[in-house]
Amino acid sequence: MKTVAIIGASGHVGFRLVQKLSSIYNIHCIVRDTDKRDFSDFNNIQVFKVDDISYTLELAKAINNCHAIINAGYIWFAEEILQAVNINKSSIEHILFTGSTGIFTKIPSSSAELKREAEQYIVDNYQIPFTIIRPTMIYGHKNDQNISKLSRTLKKTPLFPLVGSGDKLIQPVFIDDLVNAYEIALFDEKFYNNSYNIAGAEPISNKELFKKVSNSLDKKVIFISIHPYVISIIIKLLALFKLKIISYEQIKRFQENKNIDIEKFVQAFGFRPRSFDDGLKQMKKSHVL
Ligand SMILES: NC(=O)c1ccc[n+]([C@@H]2O[C@H](COP(=O)([O-])OP(=O)(O)OC[C@H]3O[C@@H](n4cnc5c(N)ncnc54)[C@H](OP(=O)(O)O)[C@@H]3O)[C@@H](O)[C@H]2O)c1
């Protein structure tokens, strides 16, 4: 049986990868905090504590005897991971990176810039076959900071503000579809040295998304369109009281289309990620909403 190291195994994506892949591979779970998740229910698991990705000597030990690495942490870990692979001299056959479609934003963003630089670093420096999977906004579990968080807010309020008209497009991806993509790509040469965008089946507007979530909660919510300029003033006023509900960058991102062409993904992976409606149905069925 092959052995796969999962960096960020205690994270949302990482932990689901452990759940999914531990029946197929030996797994090295690489975590900062060994108490955050309980891995004892799974077979073929070894847990390695690496306090920070920059501790490359520890990371090198944790990937010993592994055939592949999945980075479910941040893509800007690429340089440290390569250092660890070089220290270890291990025969890693494949490295899967989690990127983000956030790199396509036109809005100045330090995090998007770091991710773009990391992708370039991988292309320029990795001799080992790599695959970059770039999800859009991930949802579908109770701790997601996106749809689950939104649903908790909508449950509590009869009125909800929209930045601008809410007509910009968004295309969130269900977490199980993302995890499936990793399973398909792992050790398959077809995916080597390539990158793929993954998103939900089709884009919807922000306003539609909010309505779909409130409908699935059987909750009547009135959405009020507020001009972005007015929201900027509210942010400034709240900042005087050291309160922050949303950042300027988030406001700008809300006014940008975030839809993604997924045909390259669909052709290569042989499945189309589920629609937002189907994702919400699944969340209801599994009592996440
Ligand atoms: N969530 C989204 O909507 C979204 C959208 C697009 C792309 N992504 C990408 O998907 C990936 C996973 O996202 P997620 O939602 O699963 O996030 P997450 O739960 O925060 O997972 C990130 C993981 O990285 C680990 N980590 C963070 N900093 C570290 C460091 N300095 N050293 C070692 N480990 C470190 C965290 O450890 P701890 O568990 O100890 O905190 C965690 O396990 C990220 O690359 C993110 O950019 C996410």
PDBQT file of the ligand as one rigid body, heavy atoms in Angstrom, charges set to zero:
ROOT
HETATM    1  N1  LIG A 301     -12.072  27.714   2.498  1.00  0.00    +0.000 N 
HETATM    2  C1  LIG A 301     -12.240  28.223   1.303  1.00  0.00    +0.000 C 
HETATM    3  O1  LIG A 301     -13.308  28.742   0.924  1.00  0.00    +0.000 OA
HETATM    4  C2  LIG A 301     -11.102  28.162   0.307  1.00  0.00    +0.000 A 
HETATM    5  C3  LIG A 301     -11.305  28.663  -0.995  1.00  0.00    +0.000 A 
HETATM    6  C4  LIG A 301     -10.275  28.555  -1.931  1.00  0.00    +0.000 A 
HETATM    7  C5  LIG A 301      -9.071  27.952  -1.555  1.00  0.00    +0.000 A 
HETATM    8  N2  LIG A 301      -8.925  27.491  -0.284  1.00  0.00    +0.000 N 
HETATM    9  C6  LIG A 301      -7.643  26.853   0.060  1.00  0.00    +0.000 C 
HETATM   10  O2  LIG A 301      -7.893  25.553   0.558  1.00  0.00    +0.000 OA
HETATM   11  C7  LIG A 301      -6.853  25.202   1.502  1.00  0.00    +0.000 C 
HETATM   12  C8  LIG A 301      -7.488  24.589   2.727  1.00  0.00    +0.000 C 
HETATM   13  O3  LIG A 301      -8.526  25.393   3.168  1.00  0.00    +0.000 OA
HETATM   14  P1  LIG A 301      -9.362  25.013   4.462  1.00  0.00    +0.000 P 
HETATM   15  O4  LIG A 301     -10.700  25.645   4.300  1.00  0.00    +0.000 OA
HETATM   16  O5  LIG A 301      -9.273  23.543   4.738  1.00  0.00    +0.000 OA
HETATM   17  O6  LIG A 301      -8.548  25.841   5.566  1.00  0.00    +0.000 OA
HETATM   18  P2  LIG A 301      -8.085  25.419   7.039  1.00  0.00    +0.000 P 
HETATM   19  O7  LIG A 301      -9.094  24.568   7.690  1.00  0.00    +0.000 OA
HETATM   20  O8  LIG A 301      -7.679  26.698   7.713  1.00  0.00    +0.000 OA
HETATM   21  O9  LIG A 301      -6.793  24.534   6.765  1.00  0.00    +0.000 OA
HETATM   22  C9  LIG A 301      -5.502  25.059   6.663  1.00  0.00    +0.000 C 
HETATM   23  C10 LIG A 301      -4.553  24.064   7.290  1.00  0.00    +0.000 C 
HETATM   24  O10 LIG A 301      -3.216  24.569   7.207  1.00  0.00    +0.000 OA
HETATM   25  C11 LIG A 301      -2.615  24.468   8.482  1.00  0.00    +0.000 C 
HETATM   26  N3  LIG A 301      -1.636  25.548   8.651  1.00  0.00    +0.000 N 
HETATM   27  C12 LIG A 301      -1.883  26.873   8.563  1.00  0.00    +0.000 A 
HETATM   28  N4  LIG A 301      -0.740  27.564   8.774  1.00  0.00    +0.000 NA
HETATM   29  C13 LIG A 301       0.230  26.643   9.002  1.00  0.00    +0.000 A 
HETATM   30  C14 LIG A 301       1.619  26.733   9.273  1.00  0.00    +0.000 A 
HETATM   31  N5  LIG A 301       2.248  27.913   9.340  1.00  0.00    +0.000 N 
HETATM   32  N6  LIG A 301       2.318  25.586   9.455  1.00  0.00    +0.000 NA
HETATM   33  C15 LIG A 301       1.692  24.387   9.364  1.00  0.00    +0.000 A 
HETATM   34  N7  LIG A 301       0.379  24.229   9.093  1.00  0.00    +0.000 NA
HETATM   35  C16 LIG A 301      -0.331  25.348   8.928  1.00  0.00    +0.000 A 
HETATM   36  C17 LIG A 301      -3.749  24.626   9.481  1.00  0.00    +0.000 C 
HETATM   37  O11 LIG A 301      -3.377  24.059  10.712  1.00  0.00    +0.000 OA
HETATM   38  P3  LIG A 301      -4.368  24.157  12.000  1.00  0.00    +0.000 P 
HETATM   39  O12 LIG A 301      -5.409  23.083  11.746  1.00  0.00    +0.000 OA
HETATM   40  O13 LIG A 301      -3.483  23.871  13.151  1.00  0.00    +0.000 OA
HETATM   41  O14 LIG A 301      -4.949  25.542  11.985  1.00  0.00    +0.000 OA
HETATM   42  C18 LIG A 301      -4.862  23.847   8.775  1.00  0.00    +0.000 C 
HETATM   43  O15 LIG A 301      -4.781  22.473   9.079  1.00  0.00    +0.000 OA
HETATM   44  C19 LIG A 301      -6.043  26.479   1.712  1.00  0.00    +0.000 C 
HETATM   45  O16 LIG A 301      -4.910  26.403   0.863  1.00  0.00    +0.000 OA
HETATM   46  C20 LIG A 301      -6.933  27.582   1.188  1.00  0.00    +0.000 C 
HETATM   47  O17 LIG A 301      -6.197  28.677   0.644  1.00  0.00    +0.000 OA
HETATM   48  C21 LIG A 301      -9.892  27.575   0.647  1.00  0.00    +0.000 A 
ENDROOT
TORSDOF 0
